[in-house]
Amino acid sequence: MFKPSALLASAALVLLALPAQAQDLPDLEGRVIRAVTENAYYPLNFADPATGEGIGLEYDVINEVARRLNATVEWDLTAWDVMIESVRSGQFDIGADGITITAEREEQIDFTDPFITVEQYFLVRADEDRITGAESFADNPDLLFGAQAGTSSFYTAIYDILDGDEANPRVKVFDSFGAAVQAVKAGDVDAVIADQAAATGYIGADPGAFKQVGESIKSDPLGFILTPGSDLVEPFNAALDQLREEGWLDERINYWFFEYAAE
């Protein structure tokens, strides 16, 4: 087995110990970053069932980026329907809630580069046999979607599957994605659109209640939102590049999407 020399081992330890700014990342000199999320988008952000503490991929990424930039994060919670405005107006510096990067949103708020791209699928009741994909749903006027207003799932249902009418009565709006999923279980609606990880989470948490059907409806690049003109955009993107190049980001994605199990 190859064993590095003491000199090489010492050099490796020094390299690992270098502060973030020595690795070509900006030094934010202890700056406090005010972050906000909803704690309702498993596995990106949610409350630990055991402790109530906010956990998930987005918490990990933002906290690690801040650490590497020599900054600290103060987390707060808000509802989805006011999140973009609360960041746009400067109440918070950064928002994280599985937010899809779209041209429309980029007109009103700044985004980081994508930290993940997720595939969207139908999540239906386990005994559902009418829905095999987008076409079968669109062609059956008796079928209803559940969606949270203003989310990518809502717009996918309206514009990618139905007729583009945001008042279409076939889309029932709920205050949260979790409420829409429970409406599927209760039979009040017939399907929601969920990314594969969220679908797997609901299927695993309630065996025999749900299933995922059809092929991927679309791919959504997710990013963090920042106040327009924020000086945090470039530092965050530089740190995200570093996390991606090191494999750190892939490791955390794999953990939260495929390995995490609530105790």
N, C-alpha and C positions, 0 to 999 in steps of 0.2 A: 504493500500500500504506500502511495506517495505521501510523504510528510513534509510540509513546508518548513523552510528554515526558520529559525527564531526571528531573523530579520524580517522575513515576509509576514510572519504571524503578527509581529509587532506593528508593522505598517498597516495590516488589515484592521487591527484594533483601533489604531489612530484614525483611519478612514471612517470606521463606523461611529466613532465618537465625535466627528466633526459636526458643528452646529449647522442648521439649515442654510444660513447665509453663505457658508463656505462651500456649499454644493450648488452655487449659482442660483439660489433662490433669494428673493428680497427679504430683508429683515424688517418686520413690522414693529420691532422694539416694544413688545409687550402690549400692543394695541388690543382693546376689547372689541370683539366682533359680536354684534347682536344678531342672533339667529332665531328663526321661527319655523315651526312645523305644526302638523295637526295631530300627530300620533294616531293615525288611522289608516295607514297604508302599509300593511305587512307585505314584505319584510324590510321595507325601506325606512319606515318610522312607525313605532308602536310602543305601547306600554308593556314592560316586562310583567308577565302574569304573576310572578312571585313578589316583585318589589314595587311595581308601579313606575319604575324608572324608565325614561325614554331611551329606547335602544333601536338598532337597525342599521342598515347599510349607510343611510344618509348621515346619521349621527357619527358613525365611524369615519366616514370620508371627511366631513367638515372638521371634526376634531383633529384628525391627523394632518390635514392641510394647515390648520391653524398652528399646530405644534411645530411643523416644519417652517412656518413663516414667522415663528417667534411671536405668536399672538394667542389670546385666550378667547374662549367662546362662552357667551351667556345665552342659554336657550330659553325660549318662551313658546307658548302655544297659542294658536288662533285657529279659527274656522277657515276652511278652504275658500268660502265665498268672499272673504275680506283679505286673504293672504297677499295676493298680488298687489292690491292697493296699499296695504300696510307697508310693503317693501318699496313700492314705487314712490310713496310719499316720504320715505326716510324714517319711518317709525322703527324699522328694523333694517339691518345691513344686508341680510341674506335670507332667502326662504328656500325650504326644501320640503317637497310633498309629492314626489313622483311627477314633476312638472314637465310635460312634453314641450320641447322647443318647437314653436310654430312661428311663421312669418307674422301673423297677426299679433301675437304676444310680443315679438321682438320690436314692434312699433311702439310699445308702451313701457317696456322694461328691458334691462340688460340680462343676458344669460352668460353663464360659464359655458365652456365647451361641454359636450355630453360626457357624463361619467359612466353611462350604461345605455344600451339600446335594448328595449324589451319587445317581445312579440305579443300581440293581442289575440285572444281566443274567446269563444263562447263558453260561458259557465252556465250550466242548466241543471235542472233536477235530475237525479239519477235515473228516473223512469221516463224521462222525456224521449220521445221517438219521432217527433215532427221536425226537429231541427238537425240538419246535417251540415249546414254552412250558411253563408250569407244569402245565397239565392233562395234557399228553402225558407229562410226567415222572411225575406222581403216579399215573397210570393204568397204568404199566408197572412191575410189581414187580421186573423184572430190572435196572432202572437204579439206579445208586448215585451218591450225592453224596460229594464230598470236602470237608472243612471243617476249620478250625482251631477247637478247642474254645473256647467262651466268646465267640466273635465274633458280630457281627451276621449274617454269612453262615450260621453254624451255626443260629442261632435262626430265620432266615428259612426255611431248608430244613425245619426241624422244624415250625414253627408256621404258616408261610404256605403251604407246599406239601404237606407230609406230614400226619401224624396228631396232632402235638403230643406224641408220646412221645420224650423225649430219649434213650432207649435204643434207638430204632429202628435196626435193623441196616443199613438202607439208607443211613445216614450214617456214613461212615468218617472217623475223627478223625485229624488229623495235627498235628505239632508246629508247623508254620508253614504260611502260605498258599502259599508257593512250593513246598513239598513236596506239597501237595494238587494244585497245577497240574501238577506233574511226574507225579503219579499218573494224571491225566487223559491225559496224553500217552502214558504206558506202557500204558494200558488197564486199570489196576487199579480206577479209578472212571470214571464217564461224564461228570460235569459238576462244576463249581464255580460259585458265585455270586460275581461280581466287579463292581466299579463299572466304568463305561465306560472310564475312563482306564487302570485296571489291565489290563482286557481288551485294550485297544488296545496297551498296552506289551508284553504277552506275545505277541500276534499279530505285532507288528512285530519283536520280538526273535528269533522262531523261525518264519520264513515257511513256510507250508504245514502247520503243526502244529495250529493252533487256529482257531476262528471263534466269533463271538458270535451267539446265536440268540434269537428271541422278542422280545417287548416288555418294557419295563421292569417288573421284578417289584415293586419298591417304591422309595421315596425315603428316604434316610437323612440326617438332619441330623447333622453331625459337630462336636464341640466338644473343647476341652481340659479335662482333669480337674485338679482342685485339691483339696488337703486340706480336709476339711469345716470350714467356718467361716473359711476363708482370707480375709485382707484383700486378696488380690490379685484377687478376682473382679470387683469394681466397676472398679478401674483397667484391668484387661484388657478388660472389656466396653467401657469408654469409648474405649480405644485402637482396638479392633476396629471400633467405629462410625466412628471417624475414617478408618481405612484403607478402609472400605467407601465412605464418602461421597466420598473423594478419588479413587476408582477404582484405588487402589493394589492392593487385594485382587483385583479383577477382572483386573488386568494380570498379577499373579503366578499366578493360577489358569490364565489363558490360556497363560502361558509353560510351566508345569510339565505341564499336561495336553495341550497341543497343539503347542508349539514346541520343547520340550527334546529334544535328541538326544545321547546319550552319544558322546563323541569316541573 
